[in-house]
Amino acid sequence: MVLFYFVAGQSNSNSDTCAEFRVKYVGAIEKLKYNESKSLEGPLDLINYIDVAQQDGKLPFVPGEEEFIMGVSKYGIKVSTSDQYDVLHRHALYLIVRMVCYDDGLGAGKSLLALKTTDAASEECSLWVYQCNSLVRVYAFSI
C-alpha cells in the first residue's frame, strides 16, 4: 500500500478534499504493458522516461493554456476544469503507483508533476504529466 502526503496548495471547505492545486495538463502515455513499465520504478526512471518522450514528440514540452484544478482527497486525485464542473481525470488512490514532482528544466520556474498509475489487474500502467507553478512536495511512504 502506498500513501501520499502533499505539502503546498490550498485547503478546501469540502471535508474529503485535503488540498487543491492549479495545474496545466501536459499529456499522458497510456496503456504501457507491464514489461515496458517494469523499468519505471524510481523517480529518476520516470523523469528520464518523460524527458525522452518529450524529445521523441510523444509528449509536448509546453502544456495547453487551460488551467485545471487538481484536488487531492483520501480517495485519490481529481483533475477538473477551473469551474470544477467538468472532470478531466480521476486517479483512484489505490491505483497510483508513484508520483514525482520536479523542475521542468525550461528555466521558467515551472514544475512537472508526474503520476504513474496502473489498472486494477496491474497489467498496464500509464503516465500522466501536469505542469505546476511551484514545486509540490510529494512524500511517498510504503507500508
Helices and strands as residue ranges (DSSP letters): E 2-7, E 17-33, H 34-37, H 43-55, E 67-73, E 76-81, E 87-92, G 93-95, E 96-103, E 111-118, E 124-132, E 137-142
